[in-house]
Protein backbone atom coordinates (compact mmCIF):
# COMPACT_ATOMS: atom_id res chain seq x y z
CA UNK A 1 0.00 0.00 0.00
CA UNK A 2 1.51 3.27 -1.06
CA UNK A 3 -1.06 5.61 0.49
CA UNK A 4 -2.25 5.07 4.06
CA UNK A 5 -5.84 3.87 4.27
CA UNK A 6 -7.74 5.04 7.33
CA UNK A 7 -11.09 3.40 6.64
CA UNK A 8 -11.96 2.98 10.33
CA UNK A 9 -11.37 6.62 11.33
CA UNK A 10 -11.61 10.10 9.87
CA UNK A 11 -7.99 10.86 10.76
CA UNK A 12 -4.84 8.80 11.33
CA UNK A 13 -4.70 7.09 14.73
CA UNK A 14 -2.39 8.73 17.25
CA UNK A 15 0.75 6.62 17.58
CA UNK A 16 4.16 7.19 19.17
CA UNK A 17 6.73 8.34 16.64
CA UNK A 18 9.82 6.25 15.86
CA UNK A 19 13.24 7.33 17.04
CA UNK A 20 15.21 9.65 14.81
CA UNK A 21 18.48 8.51 13.26
CA UNK A 22 20.29 11.02 15.51
CA UNK A 23 19.04 9.11 18.60
CA UNK A 24 21.16 6.04 17.78
CA UNK A 25 22.73 6.19 21.25
CA UNK A 26 20.05 4.99 23.66
CA UNK A 27 19.70 2.97 26.84
CA UNK A 28 16.85 0.40 26.56
CA UNK A 29 14.32 0.20 29.42
CA UNK A 30 11.62 -2.43 28.67
CA UNK A 31 9.85 -0.72 25.77
CA UNK A 32 11.19 2.74 26.49
CA UNK A 33 14.68 4.15 26.08
CA UNK A 34 16.75 7.00 27.39
CA UNK A 35 18.34 9.14 24.69
CA UNK A 36 20.35 12.36 24.90
CA UNK A 37 17.01 14.13 24.17
CA UNK A 38 15.00 12.42 26.93
CA UNK A 39 12.78 9.38 27.48
CA UNK A 40 11.07 7.92 24.40
CA UNK A 41 9.34 4.77 23.20
CA UNK A 42 11.92 2.29 21.93
CA UNK A 43 10.35 2.18 18.47
CA UNK A 44 12.26 1.76 15.22
CA UNK A 45 11.04 2.91 11.81
CA UNK A 46 10.44 -0.74 10.80
CA UNK A 47 8.33 -1.38 13.93
CA UNK A 48 6.36 1.83 13.33
CA UNK A 49 5.64 0.87 9.71
CA UNK A 50 4.50 -2.60 10.81
CA UNK A 51 2.04 -1.39 13.49
CA UNK A 52 0.74 1.64 11.57
CA UNK A 53 -0.18 -0.24 8.38
CA UNK A 54 -3.73 -1.60 8.50
CA UNK A 55 -3.77 -5.40 8.39
CA UNK A 56 -7.44 -5.75 7.53
CA UNK A 57 -10.18 -3.78 5.81
CA UNK A 58 -13.80 -4.27 4.83
CA UNK A 59 -14.27 -6.29 1.69
CA UNK A 60 -15.49 -4.40 -1.34
CA UNK A 61 -18.77 -5.73 -2.73
CA UNK A 62 -18.78 -7.25 -6.22
CA UNK A 63 -21.45 -4.76 -7.27
CA UNK A 64 -22.48 -1.39 -5.92
CA UNK A 65 -26.22 -2.00 -5.92
CA UNK A 66 -28.17 -1.34 -2.75
CA UNK A 67 -31.49 -3.15 -2.54
CA UNK A 68 -33.72 -1.92 0.23
CA UNK A 69 -36.23 -4.71 -0.31
CA UNK A 70 -33.65 -7.45 0.19
CA UNK A 71 -34.64 -9.84 2.93
CA UNK A 72 -38.37 -9.15 2.71
C-alpha positions as CSV (number, residue, x, y, z in Angstrom):
1,X,0.0,0.0,0.0
2,X,1.5,3.3,-1.1
3,X,-1.1,5.6,0.5
4,X,-2.2,5.1,4.1
5,X,-5.8,3.9,4.3
6,X,-7.7,5.0,7.3
7,X,-11.1,3.4,6.6
8,X,-12.0,3.0,10.3
9,X,-11.4,6.6,11.3
10,X,-11.6,10.1,9.9
11,X,-8.0,10.9,10.8
12,X,-4.8,8.8,11.3
13,X,-4.7,7.1,14.7
14,X,-2.4,8.7,17.3
15,X,0.8,6.6,17.6
16,X,4.2,7.2,19.2
17,X,6.7,8.3,16.6
18,X,9.8,6.3,15.9
19,X,13.2,7.3,17.0
20,X,15.2,9.7,14.8
21,X,18.5,8.5,13.3
22,X,20.3,11.0,15.5
23,X,19.0,9.1,18.6
24,X,21.2,6.0,17.8
25,X,22.7,6.2,21.3
26,X,20.0,5.0,23.7
27,X,19.7,3.0,26.8
28,X,16.8,0.4,26.6
29,X,14.3,0.2,29.4
30,X,11.6,-2.4,28.7
31,X,9.8,-0.7,25.8
32,X,11.2,2.7,26.5
33,X,14.7,4.1,26.1
34,X,16.8,7.0,27.4
35,X,18.3,9.1,24.7
36,X,20.3,12.4,24.9
37,X,17.0,14.1,24.2
38,X,15.0,12.4,26.9
39,X,12.8,9.4,27.5
40,X,11.1,7.9,24.4
41,X,9.3,4.8,23.2
42,X,11.9,2.3,21.9
43,X,10.3,2.2,18.5
44,X,12.3,1.8,15.2
45,X,11.0,2.9,11.8
46,X,10.4,-0.7,10.8
47,X,8.3,-1.4,13.9
48,X,6.4,1.8,13.3
49,X,5.6,0.9,9.7
50,X,4.5,-2.6,10.8
51,X,2.0,-1.4,13.5
52,X,0.7,1.6,11.6
53,X,-0.2,-0.2,8.4
54,X,-3.7,-1.6,8.5
55,X,-3.8,-5.4,8.4
56,X,-7.4,-5.7,7.5
57,X,-10.2,-3.8,5.8
58,X,-13.8,-4.3,4.8
59,X,-14.3,-6.3,1.7
60,X,-15.5,-4.4,-1.3
61,X,-18.8,-5.7,-2.7
62,X,-18.8,-7.2,-6.2
63,X,-21.4,-4.8,-7.3
64,X,-22.5,-1.4,-5.9
65,X,-26.2,-2.0,-5.9
66,X,-28.2,-1.3,-2.7
67,X,-31.5,-3.1,-2.5
68,X,-33.7,-1.9,0.2
69,X,-36.2,-4.7,-0.3
70,X,-33.6,-7.4,0.2
71,X,-34.6,-9.8,2.9
72,X,-38.4,-9.2,2.7
